[in-house]
Amino acid sequence: MNEKFSVTASHATLAEATKAAPGAGKRLLITDISGSSDKVGAILSIIEDSAGTPVTEFEIQVGAGNFSQSFQTPIIITANKSATVSIDGTAVCKANIIGEITSN
């Protein structure tokens, strides 16, 4: 059975939460993303390996308010790499990813 995870961050101008690399032989599967921002045109992103060689796996421009998406096919993060979710705002924003840790 896969281990489930969720990471969330809130901040005034940039909410950014990172799920650490799960270890050798394991990978992250992102099943859901959500975010909210007070900024029209806020950018909500999922970035693989934000501390190393970043790769944008998902990005969408959202209006002011709330956004959520469940992926029918999960976003698969490279084995033993972290995943970061971020969204920008002007005074308040929140970002969240949900998924599972699986063996290769």
Contact map, one row per residue, 1 for C-alpha under 8 A:
11100000000000000000000000000000000000000000000000000000000000000000000000000000000000000000000000000000
11110000000000000000000000000000000000000000000000000000000000000000000000000000000000000000000000011100
11111000000000000000000000000000000000000000000000000000000000000000000000000000000000000000000000011100
01111100000000000000000000000000000000000000000000000000000000000000000000000000000000000000000001111000
00111110000000000000000000000000000000000000000000000000000000000000000000000000000000000000000001111000
00011111000000000010000000000000000000000000000000000000000000000000000000000000000000000000000111100000
00001111100000001110000000000000000000000000000000000000000000000000000000000000000000000000000111000000
00000111110000011000000000000000000000000000000000000000000000000000000000000000000000000000011110000000
00000011111000111000000000000000000000000000000000000000000000000000000000000000000000000000011100000000
00000001111101110000000000000000000000000000000000000000000000000000000000000000000000000001111000000000
00000000111111100000000000000000000000000000000000000000000000000000000000000000000000000011110000000000
00000000011111100000000000000000000000000000000000000000000000000000000000000000000000001111100000000000
00000000001111100000000000000000000000000000000000000000000000000000000000000000000000011111100000000000
00000000011111110000000000000000000000000000000000000000000000000000000000000000000001111000100000000000
00000000111111111000000000000000000000000000000000000000000000000000000000000000000001110000111000000000
00000001110001111100000000000000000000000000000000000000000000000000000000000000000111100000001000000000
00000011100000111110000000000000000000000000000000000000000000000000000000000000000111000000001100000000
00000010000000011111000000000000000000000000000000000000000000000000000000000000011110000000000000000000
00000110000000001111100000000000000000000000000000000000000000000000000000000000011100000000000000000000
00000000000000000111110000000000000000000000000000000000000000000000000000000000111000000000000000000000
00000000000000000011111000110000000000000000000000000000000000000000000000000001111000000000000000000000
00000000000000000001111101110000000000000000000000000000000000000000000000000001110000000000000000001000
00000000000000000000111111100000000000000000000000000000000000000000000000000011000000000000000000000000
00000000000000000000011111000000000000000000000000000000000000000000000000000011000000000000000000000000
00000000000000000000001111100000000000000000000000000000000000000000000000000011000000000000000000000011
00000000000000000000011111110000000000000000000000000000000000000000000000000011000000000000000000001111
00000000000000000000111011111000000000000000000000000000000000000000000000011111100000000000000000001111
00000000000000000000110001111100000000000000000000000000000000000000000000011110111000000000000000111100
00000000000000000000000000111110000000000000000000000000000000000000000001111000000000000000000000111100
00000000000000000000000000011111100000000000000000000000000000000000001001111000000000000000000011110000
00000000000000000000000000001111100000000000000000000000000000000000011111100000000000000000000011110000
00000000000000000000000000000111110000000000000000000000000000000001111000000000000000000000000011100000
00000000000000000000000000000111111000000000000000000000000000000001110000000000000000000000001111000000
00000000000000000000000000000001111100000000000000000000000000000111100000000000000000000000001110000000
00000000000000000000000000000000111110000001000000000000000000000111000000000000000000100000111100000000
00000000000000000000000000000000011111000000000000000000000000011110000000000000000000100000111000000000
00000000000000000000000000000000001111110100000000000000000000111100000000000000000000111101110000000000
00000000000000000000000000000000000111110000000000000000000000011000000000000000000000001111100000000000
00000000000000000000000000000000000011111100000000000000000000110000000000000000000000011100000000000000
00000000000000000000000000000000000011111100000000000000000001110000000000000000000000000000000000000000
00000000000000000000000000000000000000111110000000000000000011110000000000000000000000000000000000000000
00000000000000000000000000000000000010111111000000000000000011110000000000000000000000111000000000000000
00000000000000000000000000000000000000001111100000000000001111000000000000000000000001110000000000000000
00000000000000000000000000000000001000000111110000000000001111000000000000000000000011110000001000000000
00000000000000000000000000000000000000000011111000000001111100000000000000000000000111100000000000000000
00000000000000000000000000000000000000000001111100000001111000000000000000000000001111000000000000000000
00000000000000000000000000000000000000000000111111000111110000000000000000000000001110000000000000000000
00000000000000000000000000000000000000000000011111000111100000000000000000001100111100000000000000000000
00000000000000000000000000000000000000000000001111111110000000000000000000000000111100000000000000000000
00000000000000000000000000000000000000000000001111111110000000000000000000000000011100000000000000000000
00000000000000000000000000000000000000000000000011111100000000000000000000000000000000000000000000000000
00000000000000000000000000000000000000000000000011111100000000000000000000000000000000000000000000000000
00000000000000000000000000000000000000000000000011111110000000000000000000000000000000000000000000000000
00000000000000000000000000000000000000000000001111111111000000000000000000000000000000000000000000000000
00000000000000000000000000000000000000000000001111001111100000000000000000000000000000000000000000000000
00000000000000000000000000000000000000000000111100000111111000000000000000000000000000000000000000000000
00000000000000000000000000000000000000000000111100000011111000000000000000100000000000000000000000000000
00000000000000000000000000000000000000000000111000000001111100000000000000000000000000000000000000000000
00000000000000000000000000000000000000000011110000000001111110000000000000000000000000000000000000000000
00000000000000000000000000000000000000000011100000000000011111000000000000000000000000000000000000000000
00000000000000000000000000000000000000001111000000000000001111100000000000000000000000000000000000000000
00000000000000000000000000000000000000011111000000000000000111111010000000000000000000000000000000000000
00000000000000000000000000000000000010111100000000000000000011111000000000000000000000000000000000000000
00000000000000000000000000000000000111111100000000000000000001111100000000000000000000000000000000000000
00000000000000000000000000000000000111000000000000000000000001111110000000000000000000000000000000000000
00000000000000000000000000000000011110000000000000000000000000011111000000000000000000000000000000000000
00000000000000000000000000000000011100000000000000000000000001001111100000000000000000000000000000000000
00000000000000000000000000000001111000000000000000000000000000000111110000000000000000000000000000000000
00000000000000000000000000000001110000000000000000000000000000000011111000000000000000000000000000000000
00000000000000000000000000000011100000000000000000000000000000000001111100000000000000000000000000000000
00000000000000000000000000000111000000000000000000000000000000000000111111100000000000000000000000000000
00000000000000000000000000000010000000000000000000000000000000000000011111000000000000000000000000000000
00000000000000000000000000000010000000000000000000000000000000000000001111100000000000000000000000000000
00000000000000000000000000001110000000000000000000000000000000000000001111110000000000000000000000000000
00000000000000000000000000001110000000000000000000000000100000000000001011111000000000000000000000000000
00000000000000000000000000111100000000000000000000000000000000000000000001111100000000000000000000000000
00000000000000000000000000111100000000000000000100000000000000000000000000111110111000000000000000000000
00000000000000000000000000110000000000000000000100000000000000000000000000011111100000000000000000000000
00000000000000000000001111110000000000000000000000000000000000000000000000001111100000000000000000000001
00000000000000000000111111100000000000000000000000000000000000000000000000000111110000000000000000000000
00000000000000000001110000110000000000000000000110000000000000000000000000001111111000000000000000000000
00000000000000000111110000010000000000000000000111000000000000000000000000001001111100000000000000000000
00000000000000000111100000010000000000000000011111000000000000000000000000001000111110000000000000000000
00000000000000011110000000000000000000000000111111000000000000000000000000000000011111000000000000000000
00000000000000011100000000000000000000000001111000000000000000000000000000000000001111100000001110000000
00000000000001111000000000000000000000000011110000000000000000000000000000000000000111110000001000000000
00000000000001110000000000000000001110000111100000000000000000000000000000000000000011111000111000000000
00000000000011100000000000000000000010100111000000000000000000000000000000000000000001111100100000000000
00000000000111000000000000000000000011100100000000000000000000000000000000000000000000111111100000000000
00000000000110000000000000000000000011100000000000000000000000000000000000000000000000011111100000000000
00000000001110000000000000000000000001000000000000000000000000000000000000000000000000001111100000000000
00000000011110000000000000000000000011000000000000000000000000000000000000000000000000001111110000000000
00000000011111100000000000000000001111000000000000000000000000000000000000000000000000111111111000000000
00000001111000100000000000000000001110000000000000000000000000000000000000000000000000100001111100000000
00000001110000111000000000000000111100000001000000000000000000000000000000000000000011100000111110000000
00000111100000001000000000000000111000000000000000000000000000000000000000000000000010000000011111000000
00000111000000000000000000000111110000000000000000000000000000000000000000000000000010000000001111100000
00011110000000000000000000000111100000000000000000000000000000000000000000000000000000000000000111110000
00011100000000000000000000011111000000000000000000000000000000000000000000000000000000000000000011111000
01111000000000000000000000011110000000000000000000000000000000000000000000000000000000000000000001111100
01111000000000000000010001111000000000000000000000000000000000000000000000000000000000000000000000111110
01100000000000000000000001111000000000000000000000000000000000000000000000000000000000000000000000011111
00000000000000000000000011100000000000000000000000000000000000000000000000000000000000000000000000001111
00000000000000000000000011100000000000000000000000000000000000000000000000000010000000000000000000000111
